Amino acid sequence: GALKLPPLIERIVDFYTLGYTATTVPSFVLYNMQSINDPPNSVCKLLPLTHTTRCLFTTKTEDIQIFCGILPKTRINSVAVCWASVSSLERNQAYVELAKVLPLSKVTSLQVNLFIIGRWTFQKFLRCLPSTPVQILNLRGCHISEEDSRVLLEVLPNTNITDIDLSLNRLSDQNAPFITLMLATHKLKRLVLAQNLMEKVVGMETAKAIAGSKLLELDLSTSRVSPMAARELCKSLVSSSIHTLHLNRTALGPRFVFAISDVLPKTSITKLFLALTVTMTIPDMHVFALALEQSNVQVLDLSNNKIDASMCKILAEALPKTKIVDLNIRGNNQ
C-alpha cells in the first residue's frame, strides 16, 4: 500500500533495508524526508529536489559515486559512510571522489569509518578538510597511525572543525604527544577518546593542555587511565571550561572519588557520567555527596557501581541541596 508518514514527524527512509526505489515511494515522502539511508541511484538523482539534510551509506560504493555528483546541489549537511563489506579498492575510489566534492558541499558533519582503507587515501582525505565547511568530524575506528596523527595535526588548525571523535582507534601512550599538541594548537569544543588504550593521554602535559584548551566536552569512556593520570585530570578540570565529562567504564583507581570530590565544586561541570567506573564506600559517598551539594552538576550517571542501600540513603539526603535534575543509579545493589 501507499507509504504515509505524518507531516510533522521527521522522515527517515532506509532504502537498503526496505527495498524502496523512487517509483515505489510517494513523491511527497521523497520531497519532505530529512534523513536517508543507502539511497539507490534513482533516489540519489532526486536528492537536489528534496529537503534531505542527512545521508548514510553502508553498502554500495557505486551509489556514492552518483551521490558525489549531486552532493553540491543538495541541502545535505551530514554525511556518514561506514562500509565494511566492500573491497578496499572500491573504498579508496569512493573516498577519493568524496574528497573532491566536499569543498563544494554544505556538509558540516562528516563520519568516516575507513577500516582497511589505504593510508595514502586516508591522508589525502584528511588534507582536503581545510577547504570544506566540516565542523564535526567522526573518525571512529579508523586505526589512526602515527603518520596519520601528524597529518591530522597539520591540517586541523586550518579547518572549521570544533568537534572530533577519535574513539576506537587503538591509540596508545605513543599518541599522547599528538593529543597534547592538538589540544594546545586547535580550538576544539568536543573531544572523544573513548575505547582506546592510552594510560598517559591525561598525563601531566596533556592535563595542562586540557586546562588551557577551549574544550566543553571530553569523553574518555572505556579507556585505560592510570590512577596518577586520573588525579592530574581532576586538577586540570578546575581551570578548564569543560561542562560535560564522560568516564563510563573507565578504571580510575580507589582514590578517584576523593580526587573528583575535591575539585568538583570548583569546576564548570554540569554533566558527569561515571557508569561502571567507581567502587564507593560509605565514607566515599559522604564526601562525594557533599561535593555534589556545592557543585553545578545537573546530570549524574552512577549506574552499575555497586552502590548499596546505605550509600543510596546518603545520596538521597543530599539531593534536595543539589542542582541535579537527571540521576541514573540503575544496576546498583540498592
ABEGO torsion letter per residue (X at the ends): XBBBBBAABBBBBBAAAAGBBAAABBAAAAAABABBBGBBAAAAAAAAABABABBBBAABAAAAAAAAAAAAABABABBBBBBAABBAAAAAAAAAAAAAAAAABABABBBBBAEABBAAAAAAAAAAAAABABABBBABGAGBBAAAAAAAAAAAAABABABBBABGAGBBAAAAAAAAAAAAABBBABBBABGBABAAAABAAAAAAAAABABABBBABGBBBBAAAAAAAAAAAAABABABBBABGBBAEAAAAAAAAAAAAABABABBBABGABBBBAAAAAAAAAAAAABABABBBABGAGBBAAAAAAAAAAAAABABABBBABGBBX
